Amino acid sequence: MDLTSLLVQAVSGAVGGSAVGAAAKNYSLSPIGNAIAGAVGGGVLGQLIGNFAGPMIEGWIGNIVGGGVGGIVVTLVAGLISNMTSK
């Protein structure tokens, strides 16, 4: 784990979180909330995907895909929880 990979994953996660927030309005937190949840998800899940997938997806592509997927998943889960608790 190096800092560059983590930053790429966090930025990819923020982009993924913002995109899923714009696409799924029912699960959107807010523009900044989507970006923050996506960045956290991208950093954490991106590292987990990198550890489990290992050499199958290395380098920049693995960091971008892992961060983006992590951002999407965490933003959707956070939006789902937010919707369930507000009703």
C-alpha positions as CSV (number, residue, x, y, z in Angstrom):
1,M,0.0,0.0,0.0
2,D,1.5,3.3,-1.0
3,L,0.1,6.8,-0.8
4,T,-0.3,7.2,-4.6
5,S,-2.5,4.1,-4.9
6,L,-4.6,5.3,-1.9
7,L,-5.1,8.7,-3.4
8,V,-6.1,7.3,-6.8
9,Q,-8.6,5.0,-5.1
10,A,-10.0,7.8,-3.0
11,V,-10.4,10.1,-6.0
12,S,-11.9,7.3,-8.1
13,G,-14.3,6.5,-5.2
14,A,-15.4,10.1,-5.0
15,V,-16.1,10.2,-8.7
16,G,-18.0,6.9,-8.5
17,G,-20.0,8.1,-5.4
18,S,-20.9,11.3,-7.2
19,A,-22.0,9.5,-10.3
20,V,-24.2,7.0,-8.5
21,G,-25.7,9.9,-6.4
22,A,-26.6,11.7,-9.6
23,A,-28.0,8.5,-11.2
24,A,-29.9,7.2,-8.2
25,K,-31.6,10.3,-6.8
26,N,-33.5,8.2,-4.2
27,Y,-30.2,7.1,-2.6
28,S,-28.3,10.4,-2.9
29,L,-27.0,11.9,0.3
30,S,-26.0,15.3,-1.1
31,P,-23.3,16.3,-3.6
32,I,-20.7,16.6,-0.9
33,G,-22.0,13.6,1.0
34,N,-21.8,11.4,-2.1
35,A,-18.2,12.5,-2.7
36,I,-17.2,11.9,0.9
37,A,-18.8,8.5,1.1
38,G,-17.4,7.6,-2.2
39,A,-13.9,8.7,-1.3
40,V,-14.0,6.7,2.0
41,G,-15.4,3.7,0.2
42,G,-12.9,4.0,-2.6
43,G,-10.0,4.1,-0.2
44,V,-11.2,1.2,2.0
45,L,-12.8,-1.1,-0.5
46,G,-10.1,-0.3,-3.1
47,Q,-7.5,-1.6,-0.7
48,L,-9.5,-4.7,0.1
49,I,-10.1,-5.5,-3.5
50,G,-6.4,-5.1,-4.2
51,N,-5.5,-7.5,-1.4
52,F,-8.0,-10.1,-2.4
53,A,-7.7,-9.9,-6.2
54,G,-3.9,-9.6,-5.9
55,P,-2.0,-9.8,-9.2
56,M,-5.1,-10.2,-11.4
57,I,-5.8,-6.4,-11.3
58,E,-2.6,-4.5,-10.5
59,G,-1.5,-1.0,-11.4
60,W,-3.5,2.0,-12.2
61,I,-6.4,0.1,-13.7
62,G,-6.9,-1.9,-10.6
63,N,-6.7,1.2,-8.4
64,I,-9.2,3.1,-10.5
65,V,-11.6,0.1,-10.8
66,G,-11.3,-0.8,-7.1
67,G,-11.8,2.7,-6.0
68,G,-14.7,3.4,-8.3
69,V,-16.5,0.2,-7.3
70,G,-15.9,0.9,-3.6
71,G,-17.2,4.4,-3.9
72,I,-20.4,3.2,-5.6
73,V,-21.1,0.5,-3.1
74,V,-20.5,2.6,0.0
75,T,-22.5,5.5,-1.4
76,L,-25.4,3.3,-2.2
77,V,-25.3,1.6,1.2
78,A,-25.1,4.9,3.0
79,G,-28.0,6.3,0.9
80,L,-30.1,3.3,1.6
81,I,-29.5,3.6,5.4
82,S,-30.2,7.3,5.2
83,N,-33.5,6.6,3.4
84,M,-34.6,3.9,5.8
85,T,-33.9,6.0,8.9
86,S,-35.6,9.1,7.6
87,K,-39.0,7.4,7.1
